[in-house]
């Protein structure tokens, strides 16, 4: 079985494919490469920033 061309998939399609193929390390690495390409210089969050972001996301879901 041949795999799709990950480079031609959207982020959403690739994420869905990863979730459907959890044991496929090639798919996982393609997804991580995609995430890294989108944000090559990620900045770590402080604990306070992470808590605020989590609270924001929880509150969005309650609407």
Secondary structure, 3 states (H helix, E strand, C coil): CCCCCHHHCCHHHHHHHHHHCCCCHHHHHHHHHHHHHHCCCCCCCCHHHHHHHHHHHHHHHCC
